[in-house]
Amino acid sequence: MDKELQQWLQSLARRWGLEGELAQQAPLFLWRDAVGPGLAKLARPLYVEGRTLHLAVASYVAATELRLLEGKLLARLGEAQPGLRIERLKFHVLPSPVPARRMEVQEPSPEDWCAAEGDIPRGLPGELRRKLVRIAAWARARERAVLASGGKRCPRCGVAHSGPEELCLICDLTREGEGGPPSGSMGSAA
């Protein structure tokens, strides 16, 4: 841990009367230096409870590998701070979030413009119609980008979305029978 940050935490703990609690959490600050950067990448210290250091790992495989090295890891922590009373490591599998795929929306294609022209009624005032056609064409381009970046279509309304659920956020919030629109009441932009 950065020495400046550690000093700031110590002064804060003194001010709040929490020096004992901060001292108990000392292994959190020692972990990376004690076990080395290679092993520190496999586990992130969470907290100390009693004589157990709780660590977050990304998978059961990492937890198993580190569990096999538990004795060595505890010895390294003991060498880093003599008198340290950590007797056990407990691993919590907390998978790293998958980074979102970057979505790049390209200019609407000629097909997007033609389809948008057909979707917007001709009887509207000229300027309003031009703006709505532009919005519809860009919505089609965005929808194509969402699907290309791993998104899916909502089975209820047909909108392309990148959420984790099958339904888009709006359909999920307004399920049938709960005052929401019935299935298929919204058209697809594709």
N, CA, C and O of each residue as an XYZ file, in Angstrom:
760
protein
N       0.848     -1.178      0.000
C       0.000      0.000      0.000
C       0.885      1.228      0.000
O       1.975      1.225      0.571
N       0.418      2.249     -0.627
C       1.102      3.530     -0.686
C       1.305      4.050      0.737
O       0.367      4.075      1.535
N       2.536      4.465      1.049
C       2.862      4.934      2.416
C       2.015      6.147      2.802
O       1.583      6.264      3.949
N       1.780      7.044      1.851
C       0.977      8.234      2.139
C      -0.448      7.847      2.536
O      -1.013      8.395      3.483
N      -1.004      6.914      1.814
C      -2.360      6.451      2.113
C      -2.395      5.757      3.475
O      -3.325      5.951      4.257
N      -1.378      4.952      3.746
C      -1.332      4.257      5.034
C      -1.231      5.259      6.188
O      -1.882      5.084      7.217
N      -0.420      6.307      6.021
C      -0.305      7.327      7.069
C      -1.640      8.051      7.255
O      -2.044      8.335      8.383
N      -2.311      8.343      6.166
C      -3.608      9.016      6.238
C      -4.605      8.138      6.994
O      -5.340      8.628      7.851
N      -4.630      6.830      6.676
C      -5.538      5.910      7.371
C      -5.209      5.820      8.862
O      -6.108      5.784      9.701
N      -3.917      5.786      9.182
C      -3.524      5.703     10.593
C      -3.959      6.951     11.351
O      -4.447      6.857     12.477
N      -3.786      8.112     10.740
C      -4.194      9.349     11.424
C      -5.718      9.390     11.580
O      -6.220      9.843     12.608
N      -6.442      8.931     10.586
C      -7.899      8.877     10.650
C      -8.346      7.897     11.740
O      -9.248      8.202     12.520
N      -7.712      6.724     11.790
C      -8.057      5.729     12.810
C      -7.777      6.266     14.208
O      -8.553      6.016     15.130
N      -6.678      7.000     14.379
C      -6.362      7.602     15.680
C      -7.447      8.594     16.080
O      -7.903      8.606     17.223
N      -7.853      9.420     15.128
C      -8.862     10.442     15.400
C     -10.197      9.814     15.808
O     -10.911     10.365     16.647
N     -10.528      8.686     15.229
C     -11.804      8.036     15.518
C     -11.689      6.945     16.578
O     -12.675      6.287     16.909
N     -10.487      6.757     17.107
C     -10.295      5.735     18.136
C     -10.377      4.318     17.601
O     -10.835      3.415     18.301
N      -9.939      4.116     16.375
C     -10.036      2.802     15.739
C      -8.670      2.192     15.433
O      -8.535      1.397     14.502
N      -7.663      2.563     16.215
C      -6.311      2.063     15.936
C      -6.254      0.539     16.016
O      -5.600     -0.102     15.194
N      -6.946     -0.053     17.016
C      -6.953     -1.511     17.170
C      -7.563     -2.211     15.965
O      -7.042     -3.223     15.496
N      -8.669     -1.669     15.466
C      -9.325     -2.265     14.298
C      -8.436     -2.159     13.066
O      -8.361     -3.096     12.271
N      -7.760     -1.016     12.904
C      -6.866     -0.849     11.765
C      -5.685     -1.806     11.883
O      -5.266     -2.395     10.886
N      -5.147     -1.969     13.085
C      -4.027     -2.896     13.294
C      -4.450     -4.327     12.959
O      -3.665     -5.091     12.397
N      -5.693     -4.691     13.304
C      -6.177     -6.038     13.000
C      -6.239     -6.261     11.487
O      -6.079     -7.389     11.022
N      -6.470     -5.197     10.720
C      -6.581     -5.311      9.260
C      -5.233     -5.172      8.558
O      -5.194     -5.101      7.330
N      -4.138     -5.131      9.294
C      -2.793     -4.958      8.731
C      -2.475     -5.919      7.584
O      -1.832     -5.502      6.620
N      -2.897     -7.189      7.644
C      -2.577     -8.095      6.532
C      -3.104     -7.608      5.177
O      -2.544     -7.956      4.137
N      -4.152     -6.825      5.182
C      -4.669     -6.280      3.921
C      -3.611     -5.426      3.246
O      -3.464     -5.444      2.024
N      -2.880     -4.680      4.056
C      -1.885     -3.756      3.528
C      -0.584     -4.477      3.180
O       0.210     -3.973      2.386
N      -0.365     -5.636      3.761
C       0.869     -6.392      3.549
C       0.765     -7.389      2.395
O       1.784     -7.808      1.846
N      -0.436     -7.763      2.030
C      -0.667     -8.882      1.121
C       0.200     -8.837     -0.132
O       0.937     -9.787     -0.396
N       0.132     -7.774     -0.898
C       0.842     -7.701     -2.182
C       2.345     -7.837     -2.003
O       2.989     -8.600     -2.723
N       2.910     -7.102     -1.047
C       4.357     -7.157     -0.843
C       4.785     -8.510     -0.276
O       5.859     -9.009     -0.613
N       3.959     -9.104      0.575
C       4.322    -10.367      1.224
C       4.300    -11.545      0.255
O       5.207    -12.376      0.276
N       3.283    -11.626     -0.588
C       3.153    -12.801     -1.459
C       3.740    -12.575     -2.843
O       3.934    -13.534     -3.590
N       4.022    -11.344     -3.196
C       4.573    -11.042     -4.514
C       3.480    -10.706     -5.508
O       2.339    -11.146     -5.363
N       3.833     -9.924     -6.521
C       2.818     -9.458     -7.479
C       2.164    -10.585     -8.273
O       0.997    -10.470     -8.647
N       2.887    -11.669     -8.539
C       2.304    -12.773     -9.310
C       1.138    -13.420     -8.590
O       0.067    -13.601     -9.168
N       1.344    -13.767     -7.332
C       0.255    -14.390     -6.561
C      -0.790    -13.366     -6.138
O      -1.966    -13.700     -5.991
N      -0.365    -12.119     -5.941
C      -1.316    -11.081     -5.532
C      -2.367    -10.833     -6.612
O      -3.471    -10.377     -6.312
N      -2.028    -11.132     -7.872
C      -3.003    -10.964     -8.957
C      -4.147    -11.965     -8.839
O      -5.251    -11.719     -9.323
N      -3.873    -13.097     -8.191
C      -4.894    -14.144     -8.083
C      -5.913    -13.884     -6.984
O      -7.031    -14.395     -7.037
N      -5.526    -13.086     -5.981
C      -6.434    -12.871     -4.849
C      -6.314    -11.437     -4.359
O      -5.229    -10.856     -4.319
N      -7.462    -10.886     -3.987
C      -7.529     -9.525     -3.461
C      -7.993     -9.613     -2.011
O      -9.043    -10.194     -1.735
N      -7.219     -9.040     -1.071
C      -7.630     -9.118      0.331
C      -8.907     -8.314      0.570
O      -9.055     -7.196      0.078
N      -9.820     -8.902      1.333
C     -11.089     -8.253      1.639
C     -11.106     -7.700      3.061
O     -11.304     -6.502      3.264
N     -10.895     -8.590      4.060
C     -10.930     -8.172      5.467
C     -10.357     -9.283      6.326
O     -10.207    -10.421      5.882
N     -10.041     -8.932      7.559
C      -9.578     -9.899      8.541
C     -10.677    -10.051      9.577
O     -11.231     -9.069     10.072
N     -10.981    -11.312      9.897
C     -11.982    -11.610     10.919
C     -11.349    -12.625     11.866
O     -11.096    -13.770     11.492
N     -11.102    -12.191     13.079
C     -10.406    -13.067     14.024
C      -9.002    -13.341     13.531
O      -8.194    -12.425     13.378
N      -8.717    -14.609     13.283
C      -7.390    -14.997     12.786
C      -7.461    -15.486     11.336
O      -6.592    -16.224     10.873
N      -8.510    -15.061     10.636
C      -8.722    -15.481      9.249
C      -8.653    -14.273      8.323
O      -9.309    -13.257      8.549
N      -7.845    -14.407      7.279
C      -7.769    -13.388      6.232
C      -8.686    -13.837      5.098
O      -8.483    -14.901      4.514
N      -9.683    -13.032      4.793
C     -10.626    -13.329      3.719
C     -10.113    -12.698      2.432
O      -9.728    -11.529      2.400
N     -10.116    -13.506      1.366
C      -9.581    -13.074      0.080
C     -10.600    -13.297     -1.034
O     -11.303    -14.308     -1.041
N     -10.679    -12.371     -1.963
C     -11.541    -12.517     -3.137
C     -10.714    -13.103     -4.267
O      -9.613    -12.629     -4.548
N     -11.239    -14.129     -4.912
C     -10.597    -14.732     -6.076
C     -11.607    -14.762     -7.212
O     -12.816    -14.719     -6.982
N     -11.104    -14.835     -8.439
C     -11.991    -14.775     -9.595
C     -12.610    -16.119     -9.956
O     -13.599    -16.167    -10.687
N     -12.033    -17.221     -9.448
C     -12.565    -18.529     -9.831
C     -12.246    -19.568     -8.766
O     -11.417    -19.350     -7.882
N     -12.927    -20.702     -8.877
C     -12.661    -21.811     -7.969
C     -11.271    -22.392     -8.238
O     -10.626    -22.913     -7.328
N     -10.820    -22.304     -9.472
C      -9.483    -22.795     -9.811
C      -8.434    -21.995     -9.052
O      -7.521    -22.571     -8.459
N      -8.558    -20.664     -9.065
C      -7.610    -19.815     -8.328
C      -7.687    -20.119     -6.832
O      -6.656    -20.174     -6.161
N      -8.885    -20.316     -6.308
C      -9.047    -20.620     -4.887
C      -8.341    -21.936     -4.542
O      -7.676    -22.032     -3.510
N      -8.484    -22.934     -5.392
C      -7.850    -24.229     -5.144
C      -6.335    -24.109     -5.186
O      -5.638    -24.648     -4.326
N      -5.829    -23.399     -6.189
C      -4.377    -23.219     -6.293
C      -3.822    -22.523     -5.061
O      -2.802    -22.941     -4.514
N      -4.485    -21.472     -4.626
C      -4.009    -20.727     -3.462
C      -4.179    -21.536     -2.173
O      -3.366    -21.430     -1.255
N      -5.230    -22.336     -2.114
C      -5.431    -23.169     -0.925
C      -4.273    -24.154     -0.769
O      -3.859    -24.457      0.350
N      -3.749    -24.657     -1.900
C      -2.600    -25.566     -1.858
C      -1.338    -24.851     -1.353
O      -0.435    -25.484     -0.806
N      -1.286    -23.537     -1.543
C      -0.131    -22.743     -1.110
C      -0.363    -22.038      0.219
O       0.452    -21.213      0.633
N      -1.467    -22.355      0.892
C      -1.854    -21.620      2.097
C      -0.737    -21.541      3.131
O      -0.483    -20.469      3.681
N      -0.073    -22.645      3.403
C       1.010    -22.643      4.394
C       2.121    -21.669      4.022
O       2.601    -20.912      4.866
N       2.522    -21.692      2.764
C       3.587    -20.788      2.308
C       3.129    -19.330      2.372
O       3.897    -18.450      2.759
N       1.889    -19.084      1.997
C       1.376    -17.715      2.021
C       1.316    -17.177      3.446
O       1.681    -16.029      3.701
N       0.856    -18.011      4.364
C       0.805    -17.599      5.772
C       2.213    -17.335      6.302
O       2.429    -16.392      7.064
N       3.176    -18.176      5.891
C       4.568    -17.974      6.322
C       5.103    -16.652      5.786
O       5.779    -15.921      6.509
N       4.810    -16.340      4.539
C       5.269    -15.069      3.950
C       4.658    -13.872      4.670
O       5.334    -12.873      4.915
N       3.384    -13.978      5.004
C       2.747    -12.889      5.758
C       3.403    -12.737      7.130
O       3.622    -11.619      7.596
N       3.717    -13.864      7.776
C       4.375    -13.832      9.079
C       5.762    -13.221      9.005
O       6.189    -12.519      9.922
N       6.471    -13.489      7.905
C       7.801    -12.891      7.715
C       7.681    -11.387      7.492
O       8.511    -10.616      7.972
N       6.640    -10.968      6.758
C       6.460     -9.547      6.464
C       6.144     -8.757      7.720
O       6.541     -7.599      7.845
N       5.428     -9.380      8.658
C       5.119     -8.712      9.922
C       5.162     -9.746     11.048
O       4.180    -10.444     11.299
N       6.320     -9.837     11.728
C       6.421    -10.786     12.835
C       5.336    -10.489     13.887
O       5.012     -9.333     14.158
N       4.797    -11.543     14.457
C       3.757    -11.391     15.467
C       2.357    -11.354     14.884
O       1.373    -11.253     15.617
N       2.270    -11.434     13.569
C       0.966    -11.435     12.910
C       0.223    -12.715     13.281
O       0.813    -13.795     13.274
N      -1.035    -12.607     13.597
C      -1.790    -13.753     14.103
C      -2.803    -14.296     13.090
O      -3.917    -14.661     13.466
N      -2.433    -14.351     11.840
C      -3.308    -14.938     10.826
C      -2.985    -16.421     10.737
O      -1.841    -16.804     10.493
N      -4.002    -17.253     10.936
C      -3.805    -18.703     10.942
C      -4.501    -19.400      9.780
O      -4.275    -20.583      9.530
N      -5.347    -18.658      9.075
C      -6.154    -19.301      8.037
C      -6.481    -18.306      6.941
O      -6.635    -17.113      7.200
N      -6.588    -18.798      5.718
C      -7.049    -17.989      4.590
C      -8.402    -18.542      4.159
O      -8.588    -19.756      4.070
N      -9.323    -17.661      3.899
C     -10.633    -18.092      3.403
C     -10.874    -17.394      2.071
O     -10.745    -16.175      1.960
N     -11.224    -18.184      1.070
C     -11.374    -17.655     -0.282
C     -12.852    -17.494     -0.634
O     -13.670    -18.378     -0.378
N     -13.167    -16.356     -1.221
C     -14.528    -16.053     -1.686
C     -14.451    -15.866     -3.193
O     -13.735    -14.989     -3.677
N     -15.179    -16.681     -3.928
C     -15.160    -16.569     -5.383
C     -16.090    -15.425     -5.787
O     -17.311    -15.511     -5.664
N     -15.477    -14.370     -6.266
C     -16.201    -13.190     -6.742
C     -15.703    -12.911     -8.156
O     -14.725    -12.185     -8.335
N     -16.366    -13.481     -9.164
C     -15.880    -13.318    -10.533
C     -15.746    -11.845    -10.915
O     -16.555    -11.002    -10.527
N     -14.711    -11.571    -11.677
C     -14.512    -10.211    -12.166
C     -15.588     -9.918    -13.189
O     -15.925    -10.778    -14.003
N     -16.130     -8.715    -13.156
C     -17.143     -8.389    -14.156
C     -16.530     -8.387    -15.552
O     -15.396     -7.953    -15.752
N     -17.300     -8.877    -16.498
C     -16.838     -8.896    -17.879
C     -16.950     -7.477    -18.425
O     -18.021     -6.872    -18.367
N     -15.855     -6.945    -18.953
C     -15.939     -5.581    -19.474
C     -16.918     -5.518    -20.644
O     -16.976     -6.425    -21.475
N     -17.667     -4.454    -20.689
C     -18.638     -4.284    -21.762
C     -17.905     -4.152    -23.100
O     -16.863     -3.505    -23.206
N     -18.484     -4.783    -24.098
C     -17.898     -4.647    -25.429
C     -18.173     -3.243    -25.924
O     -19.256     -2.692    -25.724
N     -17.188     -2.687    -26.561
C     -17.325     -1.323    -27.069
C     -18.270     -1.337    -28.260
O     -18.108     -2.118    -29.198
N     -19.248     -0.465    -28.200
C     -20.230     -0.381    -29.270
C     -19.922      0.850    -30.116
O     -19.872      1.971    -29.609
N     -19.719      0.627    -31.400
C     -19.449      1.744    -32.304
C     -20.602      1.864    -33.285
O     -20.839      0.974    -34.101
N     -21.308      2.967    -33.191
C     -22.435      3.206    -34.094
C     -21.901      3.893    -35.345
O     -21.310      4.971    -35.280
N     -22.122      3.242    -36.483
C     -21.710      3.801    -37.778
C     -22.838      4.677    -38.331
O     -23.986      4.577    -37.898
N     -22.505      5.508    -39.261
C     -23.519      6.326    -39.957
C     -24.616      5.411    -40.494
O     -24.335      4.280    -40.890
N     -25.849      5.880    -40.512
C     -26.922      5.063    -41.089
C     -26.622      4.730    -42.553
O     -26.114      5.562    -43.304
N     -26.947      3.506    -42.933
C     -26.729      3.059    -44.312
C     -27.856      3.610    -45.201
O     -28.867      4.096    -44.694
N     -27.679      3.532    -46.515
C     -28.770      3.959    -47.413
C     -30.063      3.177    -47.145
O     -31.161      3.717    -47.272
N     -29.917      1.890    -46.769
C     -31.104      1.079    -46.451
C     -31.804      1.613    -45.202
O     -33.033      1.599    -45.123
N     -31.017      2.088    -44.220
C     -31.608      2.680    -43.011
C     -32.428      3.909    -43.373
O     -33.536      4.096    -42.870
N     -31.878      4.751    -44.251
C     -32.570      5.975    -44.640
C     -33.861      5.641    -45.389
O     -34.897      6.263    -45.152
N     -33.799      4.662    -46.294
C     -35.005      4.269    -47.051
C     -36.082      3.711    -46.127
O     -37.256      4.064    -46.238
N     -35.665      2.829    -45.207
C     -36.634      2.235    -44.278
C     -37.218      3.317    -43.371
O     -38.414      3.294    -43.078
N     -36.393      4.258    -42.925
C     -36.883      5.340    -42.062
C     -37.863      6.217    -42.827
O     -38.874      6.641    -42.267
N     -37.585      6.493    -44.085
C     -38.503      7.284    -44.923
C     -39.864      6.600    -44.998
O     -40.902      7.257    -44.931
N     -39.851      5.256    -45.138
C     -41.100      4.509    -45.222
C     -41.841      4.418    -43.892
O     -43.065      4.283    -43.874
N     -41.112      4.490    -42.777
C     -41.728      4.361    -41.452
C     -42.450      5.633    -40.999
O     -43.404      5.557    -40.225
N     -42.007      6.791    -41.471
C     -42.552      8.060    -40.997
C     -43.642      8.537    -41.963
O     -43.396      8.656    -43.163
N     -44.837      8.808    -41.447
C     -45.953      9.232    -42.312
C     -45.620     10.503    -43.106
O     -44.919     11.389    -42.617
N     -46.131     10.572    -44.322
C     -45.849     11.702    -45.217
C     -46.671     12.944    -44.890
O     -46.295     14.039    -45.306
N     -47.748     12.821    -44.180
C     -48.624     13.954    -43.918
C     -48.125     14.906    -42.846
O     -48.817     15.877    -42.538
N     -46.973     14.677    -42.271
C     -46.443     15.537    -41.204
C     -45.828     16.799    -41.787
O     -45.419     16.803    -42.948
N     -45.755     17.873    -41.004
C     -45.064     19.076    -41.479
C     -43.624     18.727    -41.876
O     -42.992     17.887    -41.236
N     -43.113     19.362    -42.918
C     -41.820     19.052    -43.530
C     -40.643     18.940    -42.566
O     -39.935     17.933    -42.562
N     -40.432     19.968    -41.752
C     -39.283     19.993    -40.841
C     -39.398     18.880    -39.786
O     -38.406     18.224    -39.466
N     -40.602     18.671    -39.253
C     -40.820     17.624    -38.263
C     -40.551     16.258    -38.883
O     -39.899     15.416    -38.267
N     -41.041     16.036    -40.083
C     -40.840     14.749    -40.754
C     -39.354     14.497    -41.002
O     -38.872     13.386    -40.778
N     -38.624     15.516    -41.461
C     -37.174     15.346    -41.696
C     -36.451     14.937    -40.410
O     -35.583     14.065    -40.427
N     -36.817     15.574    -39.299
C     -36.174     15.242    -38.020
C     -36.531     13.820    -37.575
O     -35.669     13.091    -37.085
N     -37.782     13.430    -37.741
C     -38.189     12.083    -37.351
C     -37.532     11.017    -38.225
O     -37.169      9.951    -37.728
N     -37.374     11.291    -39.516
C     -36.682     10.351    -40.406
C     -35.229     10.206    -39.948
O     -34.693      9.098    -39.909
N     -34.604     11.319    -39.606
C     -33.207     11.282    -39.127
C     -33.108     10.446    -37.845
O     -32.212      9.612    -37.714
N     -34.022     10.668    -36.909
C     -34.025      9.901    -35.657
C     -34.215      8.414    -35.958
O     -33.508      7.578    -35.394
N     -35.147      8.076    -36.827
C     -35.431      6.673    -37.148
C     -34.236      6.009    -37.831
O     -33.930      4.853    -37.539
N     -33.562      6.712    -38.727
C     -32.395      6.141    -39.413
C     -31.265      5.884    -38.419
O     -30.629      4.831    -38.457
N     -31.018      6.835    -37.542
C     -29.964      6.649    -36.541
C     -30.342      5.565    -35.536
O     -29.465      4.859    -35.039
N     -31.628      5.419    -35.229
C     -32.069      4.349    -34.331
C     -31.777      2.985    -34.960
O     -31.366      2.059    -34.261
N     -31.982      2.856    -36.261
C     -31.673      1.605    -36.958
C     -30.168      1.318    -36.917
O     -29.756      0.179    -36.700
N     -29.358      2.350    -37.123
C     -27.899      2.172    -37.084
C     -27.453      1.764    -35.679
O     -26.584      0.906    -35.522
N     -28.049      2.379    -34.667
C     -27.720      2.041    -33.279
C     -28.114      0.607    -32.966
O     -27.366     -0.125    -32.317
N     -29.293      0.209    -33.432
C     -29.775     -1.143    -33.192
C     -28.831     -2.171    -33.812
O     -28.551     -3.200    -33.197
N     -28.342     -1.906    -35.012
C     -27.399     -2.799    -35.669
C     -26.103     -2.907    -34.841
O     -25.544     -3.993    -34.691
N     -25.639     -1.769    -34.309
C     -24.426     -1.755    -33.490
C     -24.628     -2.537    -32.190
O     -23.728     -3.259    -31.761
N     -25.790     -2.403    -31.562
C     -26.082     -3.137    -30.322
C     -26.040     -4.638    -30.593
O     -25.438     -5.384    -29.821
N     -26.657     -5.084    -31.658
C     -26.677     -6.508    -31.985
C     -25.275     -7.011    -32.334
O     -24.904     -8.124    -31.963
N     -24.492     -6.186    -33.052
C     -23.125     -6.583    -33.424
C     -22.210     -6.676    -32.214
O     -21.224     -7.413    -32.246
N     -22.517     -5.939    -31.137
C     -21.655     -5.965    -29.949
C     -22.138     -6.970    -28.908
O     -21.743     -6.900    -27.745
N     -22.998     -7.912    -29.328
C     -23.420     -8.967    -28.411
C     -24.791     -8.758    -27.796
O     -25.204     -9.542    -26.942
N     -25.504     -7.722    -28.207
C     -26.845     -7.485    -27.682
C     -27.844     -8.471    -28.262
O     -27.491     -9.339    -29.060
N     -29.082     -8.326    -27.853
C     -30.140     -9.226    -28.327
C     -31.438     -8.442    -28.462
O     -31.576     -7.329    -27.955
N     -32.380     -9.057    -29.159
C     -33.701     -8.439    -29.318
C     -34.608     -8.859    -28.179
O     -34.595    -10.013    -27.751
N     -35.389     -7.920    -27.699
C     -36.389     -8.211    -26.685
C     -37.488     -9.030    -27.364
O     -38.027     -8.600    -28.384
N     -37.833    -10.203    -26.819
C     -38.861    -11.020    -27.452
C     -40.252    -10.401    -27.357
O     -41.168    -10.816    -28.067
N     -40.410     -9.423    -26.496
C     -41.722     -8.812    -26.305
C     -41.962     -7.644    -27.250
O     -43.014     -7.564    -27.885
N     -40.991     -6.735    -27.348
C     -41.219     -5.533    -28.168
C     -40.309     -5.457    -29.394
O     -40.554     -4.649    -30.290
N     -39.267     -6.284    -29.448
C     -38.401     -6.305    -30.621
C     -37.239     -5.333    -30.578
O     -36.438     -5.305    -31.512
N     -37.121     -4.541    -29.536
C     -36.030     -3.574    -29.437
C     -34.715     -4.301    -29.162
O     -34.683     -5.252    -28.381
N     -33.632     -3.859    -29.797
C     -32.306     -4.418    -29.518
C     -31.786     -3.775    -28.239
O     -31.860     -2.559    -28.066
N     -31.253     -4.617    -27.336
C     -30.729     -4.081    -26.074
C     -29.511     -4.894    -25.649
O     -29.305     -6.015    -26.116
N     -28.716     -4.322    -24.768
C     -27.491     -4.999    -24.330
C     -27.580     -5.439    -22.877
O     -26.557     -5.762    -22.273
N     -28.767     -5.458    -22.305
C     -28.937     -5.859    -20.911
C     -28.749     -7.353    -20.721
O     -28.743     -8.109    -21.692
N     -28.595     -7.786    -19.470
C     -28.373     -9.206    -19.189
C     -29.634    -10.058    -19.300
O     -29.550    -11.273    -19.476
N     -30.790     -9.429    -19.197
C     -32.059    -10.165    -19.224
C     -32.533    -10.356    -20.660
O     -32.050     -9.691    -21.576
N     -33.487    -11.273    -20.850
C     -34.065    -11.479    -22.175
C     -34.908    -10.279    -22.593
O     -34.838     -9.819    -23.733
N     -35.719     -9.773    -21.634
C     -36.551     -8.605    -21.932
C     -35.725     -7.331    -21.832
O     -34.779     -7.258    -21.049
N     -36.084     -6.330    -22.626
C     -35.426     -5.031    -22.491
C     -35.855     -4.415    -21.150
O     -36.786     -4.901    -20.508
N     -35.190     -3.378    -20.747
C     -35.466     -2.771    -19.443
C     -36.917     -2.309    -19.324
O     -37.554     -2.530    -18.294
N     -37.439     -1.675    -20.360
C     -38.820     -1.161    -20.308
C     -39.823     -2.302    -20.193
O     -40.734     -2.242    -19.367
N     -39.667     -3.342    -21.010
C     -40.604     -4.470    -20.940
C     -40.478     -5.199    -19.614
O     -41.468     -5.695    -19.076
N     -39.269     -5.264    -19.090
C     -39.077     -5.918    -17.802
C     -39.788     -5.139    -16.694
O     -40.340     -5.731    -15.766
N     -39.771     -3.828    -16.796
C     -40.429     -2.985    -15.793
C     -41.949     -2.968    -15.944
O     -42.672     -2.783    -14.966
N     -42.423     -3.160    -17.161
C     -43.868     -3.078    -17.418
C     -44.391     -4.411    -17.937
O     -44.958     -4.473    -19.029
N     -44.210     -5.455    -17.179
C     -44.663     -6.792    -17.604
C     -46.172     -6.804    -17.806
O     -46.904     -6.036    -17.182
N     -46.624     -7.694    -18.694
C     -48.059     -7.835    -18.940
C     -48.796     -8.131    -17.652
O     -48.292     -8.839    -16.780
N     -49.978     -7.592    -17.542
C     -50.781     -7.828    -16.358
C     -50.440     -6.865    -15.236
O     -51.085     -6.877    -14.188
N     -49.442     -6.039    -15.444
C     -49.050     -5.067    -14.431
C     -49.192     -3.647    -14.972
O     -48.493     -2.733    -14.534
N     -50.090     -3.476    -15.913
C     -50.336     -2.143    -16.452
C     -49.446     -1.787    -17.624
O     -49.491     -0.653    -18.103
N     -48.639     -2.720    -18.101
C     -47.751     -2.436    -19.221
C     -48.428     -2.727    -20.532
O     -49.520     -3.296    -20.553
N     -47.806     -2.350    -21.625
C     -48.391     -2.619    -22.938
C     -48.389     -4.111    -23.221
O     -47.492     -4.819    -22.763
N     -49.361     -4.601    -23.958
C     -49.398     -6.025    -24.282
C     -48.262     -6.396    -25.231
O     -47.699     -5.533    -25.903
N     -47.933     -7.676    -25.279
C     -46.869     -8.165    -26.156
C     -47.111     -7.727    -27.581
O     -48.229     -7.766    -28.094
N     -46.007     -7.303    -28.213
C     -46.081     -6.954    -29.617
C     -46.740     -5.625    -29.898
O     -46.992     -5.328    -31.066
N     -47.037     -4.801    -28.902
C     -47.727     -3.541    -29.156
C     -46.772     -2.483    -29.689
O     -47.208     -1.512    -30.308
N     -45.470     -2.661    -29.456
C     -44.495     -1.717    -29.995
C     -43.868     -2.361    -31.203
O     -43.608     -3.564    -31.190
N     -43.624     -1.613    -32.225
C     -43.016     -2.163    -33.425
C     -41.519     -2.212    -33.297
O     -40.928     -1.529    -32.462
N     -40.910     -3.026    -34.133
C     -39.456     -3.119    -34.189
C     -38.945     -2.109    -35.189
O     -39.595     -1.843    -36.200
N     -37.786     -1.548    -34.914
C     -37.201     -0.579    -35.834
C     -36.440     -1.272    -36.939
O     -35.892     -0.598    -37.812
N     -36.382     -2.600    -36.938
C     -35.600     -3.286    -37.970
C     -36.466     -3.847    -39.043
O     -35.962     -4.456    -39.988
